[in-house]
Amino acid sequence: MTAAQTVPGVVDAHHHVWDLSVRDQDWISGDELAPLRRDFTLADLAREARAAGVTATVLVQTITVPEETPEFLALAADSDLVAGVVGWTDLTAPDIAETLAGLRAGPGGEYLVGIRHQVQGEPDPRWLVRPDVLRGLSAVAEAGLVYDLVVKPHQLAAAVEAAERLPDLTFVLDHLGKPPIASGELTPWSQQIRRLAALPNTVCKLSGMVTEADWDSWTIAALTPYADTVLDAFGPARLMFGSDWPVCRLAATYAEVVAVARELTAGLGPAERHDVFTGTAMRTYDLRVTAPPGPPPPQETPCA
């Protein structure tokens, strides 16, 4: 068992890595995303994460190819930082149960904690409630894994329906469901968020906010209504911090993202902050620990 799982401090429940010499990331295109078109390794992450008090992380899939998940599991098995992996597999495949079992039985398989698919890129707003998808999601639940939701606001209604139909599966909403922070609009996103949060098998990540805001001029004030909405709807016990590194670098440094999350949760008590920065991720993903986690580091004042 690695040091990251033994003595956790802050858990970063959402980050990525990629090596362009191994596999292209075809979603990184155009001038706006050019800063991301290079390798981002666990060593790169570790330097920034540990400086911010992070001692355990969850590595999340980036592209929909079957080879990536076994590679990530091997990385986790060889890492003293990664405590869990949210991988990808084809939810619509008839043999999904066998595929999940194979991943769990392979090298690093004990680090597989969840599955994710880029639903945000699916043209059908009701993709999540297709019969073949629901069958795949049931297999995820039967495997003892959780399902990460990466959706846009217009797909939240289907996410609510899927969570209602599969009460034994925990759904983790990535990036607050990508609200329109840059425009300042709250509804109908906030209404759907409250519908999703009303279901006990749902959790939300406090992640991805700076890149949904204006990259060059975001402020704490612009982010606050959205953070307050999920804090009120889900509560700290069902909210977890995620950096979304390295995508966050389009708008903020790792240290700034951590500081922003601390500022947005400054009104919580110590136990509630501990949930957001450590406890919720540990419980939701069943990350392995052998010692009680300590309190999160003291809050810092973020850059606006």
C-alpha positions in Angstrom: 0.0 0.0 0.0 1.4 3.4 -1.0 2.0 6.4 1.1 -0.8 8.3 -0.6 -3.4 5.8 0.6 -1.9 5.5 4.1 -1.8 9.1 5.2 -4.1 11.2 3.0 -4.4 15.0 3.4 -6.3 16.7 0.6 -7.7 14.3 -2.1 -7.8 15.7 -5.6 -10.7 13.7 -7.0 -10.3 14.7 -10.6 -7.2 15.0 -12.8 -5.8 13.7 -16.1 -2.5 12.8 -17.6 -1.4 12.1 -21.2 1.6 11.3 -23.3 1.2 12.4 -26.9 3.9 10.0 -28.0 1.8 7.1 -26.8 -1.6 8.3 -28.0 -3.0 11.5 -29.6 -5.6 13.5 -27.7 -7.7 14.4 -30.7 -9.9 16.7 -28.6 -7.0 19.1 -28.2 -7.4 21.2 -31.3 -7.4 24.9 -32.2 -5.5 27.9 -30.9 -7.5 28.1 -27.6 -6.4 24.6 -26.5 -2.8 24.9 -27.8 -1.4 25.2 -24.2 -2.6 21.7 -23.5 -1.0 20.2 -26.6 2.1 18.7 -24.8 2.7 15.8 -22.4 1.4 16.1 -18.9 2.8 13.4 -16.6 2.2 12.2 -13.0 5.6 13.7 -12.2 4.4 17.1 -13.4 1.2 16.8 -11.4 3.0 15.7 -8.2 5.2 18.8 -8.1 2.1 21.1 -8.2 -0.2 18.9 -6.1 2.1 18.2 -3.2 2.9 21.9 -3.0 -0.8 22.5 -2.5 -1.2 19.9 0.3 -2.6 17.1 -1.9 -1.5 13.6 -1.0 -3.9 11.4 -2.9 -5.6 11.7 -6.3 -8.1 10.1 -8.6 -6.9 9.8 -12.2 -9.8 10.2 -14.7 -10.0 8.9 -18.3 -9.6 11.3 -21.2 -10.5 9.5 -24.4 -12.7 6.6 -25.4 -10.2 3.9 -26.3 -10.0 0.6 -24.3 -6.2 0.7 -24.0 -6.1 3.8 -21.8 -7.7 2.3 -18.7 -5.2 -0.6 -18.3 -2.4 1.9 -18.8 -3.9 4.2 -16.1 -4.3 1.2 -13.7 -0.6 0.3 -14.2 0.3 3.9 -13.5 -1.7 3.9 -10.3 -0.1 0.6 -9.1 3.4 2.2 -9.6 2.4 5.6 -8.0 2.6 6.9 -4.5 0.0 9.6 -5.4 -2.8 8.0 -7.4 -5.3 6.3 -5.1 -8.0 5.5 -7.7 -8.7 5.4 -11.4 -12.0 6.3 -13.2 -11.6 4.5 -16.5 -13.5 4.0 -19.7 -15.2 1.0 -21.3 -18.0 0.7 -23.8 -21.2 0.8 -21.8 -23.2 -0.6 -24.8 -21.0 -3.6 -25.3 -22.8 -6.9 -24.7 -19.8 -8.2 -22.7 -19.3 -5.2 -20.5 -19.5 -7.3 -17.3 -16.7 -9.5 -18.5 -14.6 -6.5 -19.5 -15.0 -4.9 -16.1 -14.0 -8.2 -14.4 -10.9 -8.4 -16.6 -9.9 -4.9 -15.7 -10.3 -5.7 -12.0 -8.3 -8.9 -12.3 -5.4 -7.3 -14.3 -2.4 -5.3 -13.2 -3.5 -2.5 -10.9 -7.1 -3.6 -11.1 -7.6 -2.9 -7.4 -7.3 0.8 -8.3 -10.3 0.8 -10.6 -13.0 2.8 -8.8 -15.3 4.1 -11.5 -16.2 4.3 -15.2 -16.8 7.4 -17.3 -17.9 8.2 -20.8 -17.9 11.6 -22.6 -21.7 11.9 -22.6 -21.1 15.6 -23.3 -20.1 14.7 -26.8 -23.2 12.5 -27.6 -25.7 14.2 -29.9 -28.6 12.4 -28.3 -29.6 14.4 -25.1 -31.2 11.2 -23.7 -28.2 9.0 -24.4 -27.9 8.0 -20.7 -31.4 6.4 -20.7 -31.0 4.3 -23.8 -31.7 0.7 -23.0 -28.2 -0.5 -24.0 -26.6 2.3 -21.9 -28.8 1.5 -18.8 -27.8 -2.1 -19.1 -24.1 -1.1 -19.1 -24.7 1.2 -16.2 -26.3 -1.7 -14.3 -23.1 -3.8 -14.9 -21.0 -0.9 -13.5 -23.1 -1.0 -10.3 -22.9 -4.8 -10.1 -19.1 -4.6 -10.4 -19.1 -2.3 -7.3 -17.9 0.7 -9.2 -19.3 4.3 -9.5 -20.2 6.2 -12.6 -18.8 9.7 -13.3 -21.1 11.9 -15.3 -19.6 14.4 -17.7 -22.6 16.2 -19.1 -23.7 19.6 -20.2 -26.8 21.3 -18.7 -29.2 20.1 -21.4 -28.2 16.5 -20.6 -28.9 16.8 -16.8 -32.5 15.7 -17.2 -31.5 12.4 -18.6 -28.9 12.1 -15.8 -31.7 12.5 -13.3 -33.7 9.8 -14.9 -30.8 7.4 -15.1 -30.1 7.9 -11.4 -33.7 7.4 -10.5 -33.8 4.1 -12.5 -30.6 2.8 -11.0 -30.7 3.5 -7.3 -27.9 1.0 -6.6 -25.4 3.0 -8.7 -23.6 6.0 -7.4 -23.5 8.8 -10.0 -20.7 11.4 -9.6 -21.3 14.7 -11.4 -18.1 16.1 -12.8 -17.6 19.9 -13.0 -21.0 20.8 -11.6 -22.6 19.7 -14.9 -20.7 22.4 -16.8 -22.9 25.4 -15.9 -22.8 28.6 -18.1 -20.6 30.5 -15.7 -19.2 32.8 -18.4 -22.7 34.1 -19.1 -23.8 34.3 -15.5 -27.0 32.3 -16.1 -28.2 30.1 -13.2 -31.4 28.6 -14.5 -32.4 26.1 -15.8 -29.1 24.6 -14.7 -29.7 25.2 -11.0 -33.2 23.6 -11.2 -31.8 20.4 -12.8 -29.0 20.3 -10.2 -31.5 20.3 -7.4 -33.4 17.5 -9.0 -30.3 15.4 -9.3 -29.1 16.3 -5.8 -32.5 15.2 -4.4 -31.5 11.6 -5.2 -29.4 10.0 -2.5 -27.2 8.1 -5.0 -25.6 11.2 -6.4 -22.5 13.1 -5.6 -20.9 16.3 -7.1 -17.4 17.4 -7.8 -16.4 21.0 -7.1 -14.2 21.0 -10.2 -13.9 22.6 -13.7 -15.3 26.0 -12.7 -12.6 28.3 -13.9 -12.8 26.8 -17.4 -16.5 27.3 -17.6 -16.0 30.9 -16.6 -14.2 33.6 -18.7 -10.6 32.2 -18.8 -9.0 35.6 -18.7 -11.2 37.5 -16.3 -12.9 35.1 -13.9 -13.4 36.2 -10.3 -14.5 34.5 -7.1 -17.7 36.5 -7.3 -18.5 35.0 -10.6 -18.0 31.5 -9.4 -19.8 31.9 -6.0 -23.4 31.5 -7.1 -22.6 28.1 -8.8 -20.6 26.8 -5.8 -23.3 27.9 -3.4 -25.9 26.1 -5.5 -24.1 22.8 -5.3 -23.1 23.3 -1.7 -26.8 23.9 -0.7 -28.2 21.1 -3.0 -25.7 18.3 -2.3 -24.2 19.4 1.0 -20.5 19.0 2.0 -20.9 15.2 2.6 -21.7 14.7 -1.1 -19.3 17.3 -2.5 -15.7 16.7 -3.4 -12.8 18.8 -4.6 -11.2 18.1 -8.0 -8.6 20.2 -9.8 -9.3 19.1 -13.4 -5.6 19.5 -14.0 -4.1 20.1 -16.5 -7.3 21.4 -18.3 -7.6 24.0 -15.5 -4.3 25.5 -16.7 -6.2 27.2 -19.5 -7.6 29.6 -16.8 -5.6 29.1 -13.6 -2.7 27.4 -12.0 -3.1 24.3 -9.8 -2.4 26.4 -6.7 -5.0 28.9 -7.7 -7.7 26.2 -8.2 -7.0 24.8 -4.8 -7.1 28.3 -3.2 -10.4 29.1 -5.0 -12.0 25.9 -3.7 -10.9 26.9 -0.2 -12.3 30.4 -0.6 -15.6 29.1 -1.9 -16.0 26.8 1.1 -14.7 29.2 3.7 -18.1 29.4 5.4 -18.1 25.7 6.3 -17.0 24.2 9.6 -13.8 22.1 9.9 -15.7 18.8 9.6 -17.6 20.0 6.5 -14.4 21.2 4.8 -12.8 17.9 5.6 -15.6 16.2 3.7 -15.2 18.4 0.6 -11.4 18.1 0.5 -11.0 14.5 1.7 -13.8 12.5 3.2 -16.4 12.5 0.4 -13.8 11.3 -2.2 -12.6 8.6 0.2 -16.1 7.3 0.9 -17.5 7.6 -2.7 -14.6 5.9 -4.4 -13.8 3.6 -1.5 -10.2 4.7 -1.6 -7.9 2.5 0.6 -6.7 3.9 3.8 -5.0 2.4 6.9 -4.9 5.5 9.1 -7.5 8.2 9.8 -7.0 11.2 7.4 -6.0 14.5 9.0 -7.7 17.9 8.6 -7.1 19.8 5.4 -4.4 22.4 5.3 -5.3 26.0 6.4 -7.1 28.1 3.9 -5.3 30.5 1.7 -6.4 33.7 -0.1 -6.8 33.0 -3.8 -6.0 35.2 -6.7 -9.1 36.7 -8.2 
